[in-house]
Amino acid sequence: MKETKFIPYDEEPVLDTNTLMAALGISRKEANTILWDLFEKEYIDLIPVLDEEKLNLLKPRD
C-alpha cells in the first residue's frame, strides 16, 4: 500500500518577501517595499515570535 503524505497546515499564513513575490508576481524590491510600508503603519511586526520548543532543540545539552 502506498504511504500518504499529508499537506502541512499552518494556522496563520506566512507573509514574507517570497510569499508576496509568488502571490502577486512582483519583484523582490516591490515585495520588500510593501512589507516595510505595512511595518511602518504598524499592521505587521517584522520581528518573528520565538518558538520555545524549537529553541530548546537548538540549545546544547550538557
N, C-alpha and C positions, 0 to 999 in steps of 0.2 A: 504494500500500500504506500502511496506517495505521501510524504510529510507535507502538511500545510503550514505555510508561513503567514503569520498574522501581520497586518499592516499596523505599524506603531501608531498609537493615538496620543496626541498632545492635547492637553486640556486647553492651553492657550496657544494660538497661532504665533509663530515666530515672526517678528518684524525686524528685519535687518537689511543690510545692503543687498545681499544676494537674493532674498525673497522679493524685495521690491523690484530688482532688476528683472527677475524671471516673470513676475506677475504683470508688470507694466511694460516690459520690453524697453527699458530705458538704460542709459549708461550708468556706470558706477558713480560718476560725478553727480549726475542728476539724483540718483538714489540717496547719496550722502547729503546732498542739499536738502532734500525732503526730510530726512531724519534729523538733521540739525535744526531745521525750522520747527519741527514738532517738539524737539527738546527745549528750544528757547521759549516756545509758547506753553511749556510745562504740560504737554499732553502725554509725553512719554518720558521715562527715565532711562538714560543710556547706561547706567551702572547696573550690571546684572545682579540678581539676587543669588547669593551663595547657597548651594545645595549642601547642607551639613553632612548628609550621608556620603555623598561623593567626595567631599572634602576630607572626611575621615579616612577614606580609602587611599588618599594620596599621602597621608601622614606616615612617616617612617615608624615602624614597630620596633620596640626595644627588645 
